[in-house]
Amino acid sequence: MTKDELNGEVFSGVCAKADAAARAQSDLAQADTQVKNALLHAIADALDADASTIAAANGQDMQAAAARGMDAGKLDRLRFDEPRIAASAEGVRHVASLPDPVGEIERGYTLENGLRLNQVHVPIGVIGMIYEARPNVTVDVASLCLKSGNAAILRGGHDAERTNAATLAVIHDVLVANGFDPSLIDTVDEYGREGATAMMEARGHIDVLIPRGGAGLIQAVVRNSKVPVIETGAGNVHIYVDRSGDLDKAIPIIINAKTQRVGVCNAAEKLLVHRDVAERFLPAAAKALADKGVELHADERAFAIIEAAGIPSLAMKHATDQDWDTEYLALTMGVKIVDSLDEAIDSINMHSTGHTESIISEDYSAIETFAKRIDSAVVMVNASTRFTDGGVFGFGAELGISTQKMHARGPMGLKEMTTTKWIGYGTGQVRA
């Protein structure tokens, strides 16, 4: 079989799965909220019951990834052990407890001729997800899509292939037991990378494609997809310490944002410090980061101040131009001194991926200026960037953090998985 023939066969297989998902979604769209909630509770219970099986599959994926040299941050993201499975199951139950967005009226009014117009929320249809080494996403996507009346086609990546297969087997058993077509949540993992390419080509079969992973994956999908894409962001995330910032408050925030989990998109990657507080603040911040094993990539002024402090065990390099655009996903942090709030905002807007930025400040005017002018999906004030998360925001789960400006921005929960349509209720009106 030639490469073209193989690609054609893969494309046909992916389209067939998407079309089967669309047929199943048509039936799901008619299910009422109680039925969907019961289905989600059954999935959560099954995840708890089969946690050891899923965790064992994940253990094999973890062992193989470690043997291939996967770094610690990505290994942490790949881990789906029994405590994390239990947390995912609770997330599914939380999604079940949330209001159903389907049928919600966004706005409505009556025209002078008596025609009543309602704009209502409806499912998008078939949602494609391409993601890397994030097995929890399989559960998140399933719960959010089922509650919002959507079907899903998944490409979960080679690194988590065993974990995803075990998780989907549990979900499929529950769908069948509850009278639903297992095509509602399907995978193209058996086709490998060609399956992802076929998903990008499957316009008219998949309604929207959402990539979730590193910058390379996201940009590859954005550049090559013929299917409409919701762009989720790599996280070149910044914290700015203002001249008025409470320095005692700042250090715990920075440590949490940088080190709690390094391989996630809401982890802080850059620290900007106003020149007026740099001499007082940077030595203490550098020591706290060094104690957590963080290597600093500092600009010339920051490097000089930190080096003069003589901090034992400190790892530090001179920052390069490339540093300011890099999402490290590691125990590495770029450090820069800025001369003003305006410079901080300009630098962030130039180099950020549009995910999350935080300001440490006690100056109301500076906070308001920062919040208004920063062009990112989420702005935190005197708080860790790690809070940018659908579960933390009360969504139960998320499909990702959208960094684009159309349809959805920020964490994507249930409502973001719907579109709208207009329904006009008349009594025989005709247009003159």
Summary of the structure (lengths in Angstrom):
residues: 432
radius of gyration: 23.8
end to end distance: 61.4
largest distance: 83.1
contacts: 1562
relative contact order: 0.14
helix: 48%
strand: 20%
